[in-house]
Amino acid sequence: MAATDFKDYYSTLGVSKSASADDIKRAFRKLARKYHPDVNPGDKSAEAKFKEISEAYEVLSDNDKRQKYDQFGRYWQQAGAAGGYSGNATDMGGFDFSNYGSFDEFINELLGRFGGSSGFGGPTGRSPGGYSAYRTSPSGGFGSNFGGYSTAAPGTQPSFDQEAKISLTLSEAFHGTQKRLKIGDDEVEVRIPAGAKQGTKVRLRGKGQVNPYSKQRGDIYLIVTLLPHHIFQFEGDNLVCEVPIAPDESVLGGKIQVPTPDGSVTMNLPPGVKSGQSLRLRGKGWPRPKGGRGDQLVRVVIAPPKSLSAPERELYEKIQQQRTTDPRSHLSQVRL
């Protein structure tokens, strides 16, 4: 990545390099609410900004990715995966890579996996098996040096299949979408079915590296990466959202409006619901591969009012004075 291509993810989210995970999460949610495509329909600049902050959050919210990003700067992706390397002397967190013909050679020597570079790489700097992997670029095409592939084990035939990541918004993955990708000199239309999830693989037959012996091309597997959403997230196969409720709603129950992928619906809130308790909306979750929908979990969180009117405070004080239960009574005899 050229210096001019470097993305300052901390600046994108408006946080310092010492920001905590909670600081980063809060910053992302604030920006996501402002630039989310649902809030700015048809606004291409807002959509581009949303993808930028989502990309920044994806890296900085992952401890491993953030550590590599902080250490290697614009070379963090190369440091995180075995991809091609130009061989120029570059300052990368204290390592001098000028002694290596490729980033693969450095990784191989570091791990001692292949007993040196004999039989691998070669003058072209290509990866084991005579092929180079690809990664998706921000423009939707592919560039060299994507590290998300596995090399053939010693004594086995090399694979000419390749892998590349493709980033989707939650809306694109939920409804399904089509993407036009540039692979080498070819442009292909890729259909992503509704219900794609993190790690879903989409196969592009005959678009991989050419086998020099059989002259047949391998396949490319697009691995879906879901951009973070400011409301919805996954827990296993269930879609989850967090919904704040008032203290009186927690005590008395009632009907509340909650978001779903299809829009707002009315949900019955049982009396006495606890903060952090999850309620299930059947058939309102993620599309299933064989049809139908999974469930959506609604996690309720009691949100005390930050300010009270005089009548509200008076009523709360009366409740406090007349309360007949002690929620901490079971803790009085606890000892170690």
C-alpha positions as a Python dict, from the first residue, in 0.01 Angstrom:
ca = {
    (1, 'M'): (0, 0, 0),
    (2, 'A'): (143, 335, -99),
    (3, 'A'): (186, 599, 165),
    (4, 'T'): (-90, 806, 6),
    (5, 'D'): (-327, 508, 39),
    (6, 'F'): (-281, 477, 414),
    (7, 'K'): (-602, 514, 611),
    (8, 'D'): (-584, 663, 960),
    (9, 'Y'): (-862, 464, 1125),
    (10, 'Y'): (-829, 657, 1451),
    (11, 'S'): (-886, 984, 1266),
    (12, 'T'): (-1177, 829, 1075),
    (13, 'L'): (-1355, 752, 1404),
    (14, 'G'): (-1236, 1072, 1570),
    (15, 'V'): (-1058, 900, 1860),
    (16, 'S'): (-702, 900, 1991),
    (17, 'K'): (-461, 607, 1959),
    (18, 'S'): (-500, 547, 2333),
    (19, 'A'): (-879, 516, 2308),
    (20, 'S'): (-1034, 224, 2495),
    (21, 'A'): (-1251, -39, 2330),
    (22, 'D'): (-1559, 131, 2477),
    (23, 'D'): (-1446, 470, 2343),
    (24, 'I'): (-1409, 321, 1996),
    (25, 'K'): (-1748, 151, 2016),
    (26, 'R'): (-1921, 471, 2127),
    (27, 'A'): (-1754, 673, 1852),
    (28, 'F'): (-1857, 421, 1588),
    (29, 'R'): (-2218, 408, 1703),
    (30, 'K'): (-2243, 787, 1703),
    (31, 'L'): (-2106, 813, 1349),
    (32, 'A'): (-2302, 511, 1227),
    (33, 'R'): (-2629, 670, 1337),
    (34, 'K'): (-2534, 985, 1144),
    (35, 'Y'): (-2417, 824, 818),
    (36, 'H'): (-2615, 499, 800),
    (37, 'P'): (-2771, 445, 453),
    (38, 'D'): (-3113, 396, 610),
    (39, 'V'): (-3091, 748, 753),
    (40, 'N'): (-2950, 895, 431),
    (41, 'P'): (-3130, 716, 145),
    (42, 'G'): (-2968, 782, -192),
    (43, 'D'): (-2681, 985, -43),
    (44, 'K'): (-2367, 831, -197),
    (45, 'S'): (-2129, 1042, 11),
    (46, 'A'): (-2297, 929, 334),
    (47, 'E'): (-2284, 568, 213),
    (48, 'A'): (-1911, 602, 138),
    (49, 'K'): (-1853, 760, 480),
    (50, 'F'): (-2046, 479, 650),
    (51, 'K'): (-1826, 219, 479),
    (52, 'E'): (-1514, 408, 588),
    (53, 'I'): (-1614, 417, 954),
    (54, 'S'): (-1729, 55, 937),
    (55, 'E'): (-1392, -49, 796),
    (56, 'A'): (-1213, 149, 1068),
    (57, 'Y'): (-1430, -8, 1341),
    (58, 'E'): (-1377, -359, 1203),
    (59, 'V'): (-1001, -318, 1249),
    (60, 'L'): (-987, -118, 1574),
    (61, 'S'): (-1250, -328, 1754),
    (62, 'D'): (-1045, -645, 1693),
    (63, 'N'): (-755, -663, 1940),
    (64, 'D'): (-533, -866, 1708),
    (65, 'K'): (-595, -645, 1403),
    (66, 'R'): (-554, -328, 1608),
    (67, 'Q'): (-220, -449, 1747),
    (68, 'K'): (-89, -520, 1395),
    (69, 'Y'): (-224, -187, 1271),
    (70, 'D'): (-53, 2, 1555),
    (71, 'Q'): (276, -183, 1504),
    (72, 'F'): (306, -197, 1126),
    (73, 'G'): (103, 105, 1013),
    (74, 'R'): (16, 90, 646),
    (75, 'Y'): (180, -254, 620),
    (76, 'W'): (-38, -414, 887),
    (77, 'Q'): (-228, -637, 643),
    (78, 'Q'): (94, -774, 496),
    (79, 'A'): (223, -835, 847),
    (80, 'G'): (-97, -1024, 932),
    (81, 'A'): (-85, -1262, 639),
    (82, 'A'): (165, -1422, 401),
    (83, 'G'): (141, -1206, 93),
    (84, 'G'): (386, -1075, -167),
    (85, 'Y'): (641, -815, -66),
    (86, 'S'): (842, -578, -279),
    (87, 'G'): (1166, -639, -93),
    (88, 'N'): (1243, -273, -35),
    (89, 'A'): (1413, -175, 288),
    (90, 'T'): (1127, -40, 498),
    (91, 'D'): (1082, 40, 865),
    (92, 'M'): (809, -192, 984),
    (93, 'G'): (796, -193, 1361),
    (94, 'G'): (1170, -254, 1396),
    (95, 'F'): (1199, -533, 1134),
    (96, 'D'): (1423, -493, 828),
    (97, 'F'): (1261, -687, 544),
    (98, 'S'): (1523, -587, 287),
    (99, 'N'): (1701, -917, 347),
    (100, 'Y'): (1402, -1114, 218),
    (101, 'G'): (1287, -1159, -139),
    (102, 'S'): (923, -1165, -30),
    (103, 'F'): (710, -1141, 280),
    (104, 'D'): (654, -1519, 245),
    (105, 'E'): (1025, -1581, 293),
    (106, 'F'): (1025, -1379, 612),
    (107, 'I'): (724, -1566, 751),
    (108, 'N'): (870, -1904, 648),
    (109, 'E'): (1201, -1829, 816),
    (110, 'L'): (1027, -1692, 1124),
    (111, 'L'): (808, -1997, 1167),
    (112, 'G'): (1055, -2250, 1032),
    (113, 'R'): (770, -2418, 852),
    (114, 'F'): (942, -2499, 525),
    (115, 'G'): (1305, -2537, 625),
    (116, 'G'): (1413, -2228, 427),
    (117, 'S'): (1292, -2104, 95),
    (118, 'S'): (1402, -2402, -112),
    (119, 'G'): (1132, -2503, -355),
    (120, 'F'): (910, -2203, -280),
    (121, 'G'): (877, -1851, -411),
    (122, 'G'): (1137, -1818, -683),
    (123, 'P'): (1250, -1517, -881),
    (124, 'T'): (895, -1394, -934),
    (125, 'G'): (817, -1383, -562),
    (126, 'R'): (501, -1589, -620),
    (127, 'S'): (358, -1805, -351),
    (128, 'P'): (397, -2185, -310),
    (129, 'G'): (231, -2378, -589),
    (130, 'G'): (308, -2117, -853),
    (131, 'Y'): (15, -1885, -787),
    (132, 'S'): (-45, -1551, -622),
    (133, 'A'): (-346, -1486, -406),
    (134, 'Y'): (-583, -1191, -432),
    (135, 'R'): (-768, -958, -202),
    (136, 'T'): (-1060, -729, -264),
    (137, 'S'): (-978, -365, -306),
    (138, 'P'): (-1199, -74, -188),
    (139, 'S'): (-1321, -32, -545),
    (140, 'G'): (-1453, -387, -556),
    (141, 'G'): (-1173, -527, -771),
    (142, 'F'): (-885, -752, -677),
    (143, 'G'): (-524, -666, -607),
    (144, 'S'): (-227, -889, -539),
    (145, 'N'): (-89, -992, -201),
    (146, 'F'): (-408, -1111, -32),
    (147, 'G'): (-303, -1343, 246),
    (148, 'G'): (-623, -1538, 307),
    (149, 'Y'): (-519, -1861, 135),
    (150, 'S'): (-361, -2183, 255),
    (151, 'T'): (-60, -2336, 86),
    (152, 'A'): (-30, -2700, -5),
    (153, 'A'): (136, -2928, 249),
    (154, 'P'): (473, -3079, 149),
    (155, 'G'): (427, -3380, -80),
    (156, 'T'): (75, -3281, -192),
    (157, 'Q'): (-46, -3120, -511),
    (158, 'P'): (-69, -2739, -493),
    (159, 'S'): (-414, -2585, -508),
    (160, 'F'): (-493, -2334, -778),
    (161, 'D'): (-803, -2213, -593),
    (162, 'Q'): (-788, -1873, -430),
    (163, 'E'): (-972, -1683, -161),
    (164, 'A'): (-1064, -1316, -128),
    (165, 'K'): (-1275, -1118, 116),
    (166, 'I'): (-1583, -928, 11),
    (167, 'S'): (-1737, -677, 251),
    (168, 'L'): (-2115, -640, 272),
    (169, 'T'): (-2342, -417, 472),
    (170, 'L'): (-2595, -599, 687),
    (171, 'S'): (-2869, -481, 452),
    (172, 'E'): (-2690, -625, 147),
    (173, 'A'): (-2635, -956, 322),
    (174, 'F'): (-2995, -972, 448),
    (175, 'H'): (-3165, -897, 117),
    (176, 'G'): (-2900, -1041, -115),
    (177, 'T'): (-2710, -830, -365),
    (178, 'Q'): (-2513, -829, -688),
    (179, 'K'): (-2159, -701, -715),
    (180, 'R'): (-1951, -633, -1024),
    (181, 'L'): (-1592, -731, -956),
    (182, 'K'): (-1280, -688, -1165),
    (183, 'I'): (-1056, -997, -1167),
    (184, 'G'): (-749, -937, -1375),
    (185, 'D'): (-877, -828, -1714),
    (186, 'D'): (-1221, -978, -1655),
    (187, 'E'): (-1530, -821, -1501),
    (188, 'V'): (-1774, -1062, -1342),
    (189, 'E'): (-2121, -1016, -1196),
    (190, 'V'): (-2142, -1190, -860),
    (191, 'R'): (-2476, -1270, -698),
    (192, 'I'): (-2472, -1292, -319),
    (193, 'P'): (-2782, -1479, -200),
    (194, 'A'): (-3002, -1340, 79),
    (195, 'G'): (-2892, -1455, 423),
    (196, 'A'): (-2514, -1452, 374),
    (197, 'K'): (-2334, -1448, 709),
    (198, 'Q'): (-1985, -1380, 836),
    (199, 'G'): (-1757, -1637, 675),
    (200, 'T'): (-2004, -1747, 406),
    (201, 'K'): (-1815, -1859, 93),
    (202, 'V'): (-1934, -1774, -257),
    (203, 'R'): (-1768, -1981, -530),
    (204, 'L'): (-1660, -1830, -863),
    (205, 'R'): (-1591, -2129, -1084),
    (206, 'G'): (-1298, -2110, -1323),
    (207, 'K'): (-1182, -1766, -1211),
    (208, 'G'): (-876, -1876, -1015),
    (209, 'Q'): (-512, -1927, -1111),
    (210, 'V'): (-428, -2126, -1428),
    (211, 'N'): (-273, -2468, -1371),
    (212, 'P'): (35, -2460, -1598),
    (213, 'Y'): (11, -2835, -1658),
    (214, 'S'): (-360, -2894, -1720),
    (215, 'K'): (-423, -2536, -1841),
    (216, 'Q'): (-744, -2540, -1634),
    (217, 'R'): (-826, -2259, -1396),
    (218, 'G'): (-903, -2305, -1031),
    (219, 'D'): (-1186, -2134, -848),
    (220, 'I'): (-1204, -1819, -642),
    (221, 'Y'): (-1390, -1833, -311),
    (222, 'L'): (-1527, -1501, -191),
    (223, 'I'): (-1542, -1498, 189),
    (224, 'V'): (-1813, -1268, 321),
    (225, 'T'): (-1719, -1011, 584),
    (226, 'L'): (-2013, -829, 741),
    (227, 'L'): (-1964, -463, 820),
    (228, 'P'): (-2073, -375, 1175),
    (229, 'H'): (-2421, -232, 1226),
    (230, 'H'): (-2518, 30, 1484),
    (231, 'I'): (-2823, -167, 1604),
    (232, 'F'): (-2807, -535, 1501),
    (233, 'Q'): (-2544, -798, 1568),
    (234, 'F'): (-2519, -1177, 1569),
    (235, 'E'): (-2511, -1423, 1857),
    (236, 'G'): (-2477, -1765, 1701),
    (237, 'D'): (-2755, -1795, 1442),
    (238, 'N'): (-2973, -1534, 1611),
    (239, 'L'): (-2995, -1169, 1522),
    (240, 'V'): (-2977, -955, 1836),
    (241, 'C'): (-3064, -594, 1913),
    (242, 'E'): (-3051, -399, 2238),
    (243, 'V'): (-3356, -193, 2336),
    (244, 'P'): (-3370, 48, 2633),
    (245, 'I'): (-3679, 49, 2856),
    (246, 'A'): (-3791, 281, 3138),
    (247, 'P'): (-3800, 160, 3502),
    (248, 'D'): (-4181, 171, 3510),
    (249, 'E'): (-4195, -43, 3192),
    (250, 'S'): (-3971, -296, 3363),
    (251, 'V'): (-4204, -314, 3664),
    (252, 'L'): (-4543, -294, 3495),
    (253, 'G'): (-4471, -441, 3152),
    (254, 'G'): (-4666, -329, 2847),
    (255, 'K'): (-4629, -297, 2473),
    (256, 'I'): (-4319, -140, 2320),
    (257, 'Q'): (-4192, -79, 1966),
    (258, 'V'): (-3873, -263, 1869),
    (259, 'P'): (-3669, -261, 1544),
    (260, 'T'): (-3648, -565, 1316),
    (261, 'P'): (-3494, -609, 968),
    (262, 'D'): (-3846, -549, 830),
    (263, 'G'): (-3910, -235, 1033),
    (264, 'S'): (-4060, -158, 1373),
    (265, 'V'): (-4299, -409, 1536),
    (266, 'T'): (-4494, -417, 1861),
    (267, 'M'): (-4363, -651, 2131),
    (268, 'N'): (-4526, -750, 2461),
    (269, 'L'): (-4305, -669, 2757),
    (270, 'P'): (-4382, -895, 3057),
    (271, 'P'): (-4409, -735, 3403),
    (272, 'G'): (-4093, -769, 3611),
    (273, 'V'): (-3852, -807, 3319),
    (274, 'K'): (-3488, -773, 3423),
    (275, 'S'): (-3220, -557, 3268),
    (276, 'G'): (-3018, -771, 3026),
    (277, 'Q'): (-3298, -1023, 2977),
    (278, 'S'): (-3353, -1137, 2618),
    (279, 'L'): (-3699, -1176, 2464),
    (280, 'R'): (-3754, -1375, 2145),
    (281, 'L'): (-3929, -1261, 1829),
    (282, 'R'): (-3987, -1581, 1634),
    (283, 'G'): (-3938, -1567, 1259),
    (284, 'K'): (-3806, -1210, 1264),
    (285, 'G'): (-3437, -1293, 1239),
    (286, 'W'): (-3194, -1385, 963),
    (287, 'P'): (-3295, -1568, 642),
    (288, 'R'): (-3219, -1941, 646),
    (289, 'P'): (-3047, -2112, 351),
    (290, 'K'): (-3341, -2348, 297),
    (291, 'G'): (-3610, -2086, 341),
    (292, 'G'): (-3781, -1919, 632),
    (293, 'R'): (-3633, -1693, 895),
    (294, 'G'): (-3455, -1749, 1222),
    (295, 'D'): (-3541, -1571, 1544),
    (296, 'Q'): (-3450, -1225, 1663),
    (297, 'L'): (-3350, -1169, 2024),
    (298, 'V'): (-3439, -838, 2187),
    (299, 'R'): (-3218, -763, 2487),
    (300, 'V'): (-3385, -511, 2714),
    (301, 'V'): (-3176, -272, 2922),
    (302, 'I'): (-3333, -59, 3195),
    (303, 'A'): (-3243, 305, 3127),
    (304, 'P'): (-3301, 530, 3432),
    (305, 'P'): (-3398, 886, 3341),
    (306, 'K'): (-3106, 1130, 3348),
    (307, 'S'): (-3327, 1409, 3477),
    (308, 'L'): (-3659, 1409, 3662),
    (309, 'S'): (-3940, 1658, 3679),
    (310, 'A'): (-4058, 1758, 4026),
    (311, 'P'): (-4372, 1536, 4007),
    (312, 'E'): (-4166, 1239, 3885),
    (313, 'R'): (-3916, 1275, 4168),
    (314, 'E'): (-4198, 1298, 4421),
    (315, 'L'): (-4355, 978, 4290),
    (316, 'Y'): (-4023, 791, 4292),
    (317, 'E'): (-3962, 903, 4652),
    (318, 'K'): (-4306, 772, 4753),
    (319, 'I'): (-4230, 438, 4588),
    (320, 'Q'): (-3898, 425, 4773),
    (321, 'Q'): (-4067, 496, 5106),
    (322, 'Q'): (-4341, 237, 5056),
    (323, 'R'): (-4132, -36, 4893),
    (324, 'T'): (-4178, -369, 5075),
    (325, 'T'): (-3899, -569, 4912),
    (326, 'D'): (-3520, -560, 4938),
    (327, 'P'): (-3354, -686, 4618),
    (328, 'R'): (-3026, -739, 4811),
    (329, 'S'): (-3158, -934, 5107),
    (330, 'H'): (-2995, -1256, 4985),
    (331, 'L'): (-2652, -1092, 5003),
    (332, 'S'): (-2652, -1000, 5371),
    (333, 'Q'): (-2497, -1328, 5495),
    (334, 'V'): (-2240, -1372, 5221),
    (335, 'R'): (-1887, -1436, 5352),
    (336, 'L'): (-1564, -1581, 5218),
}
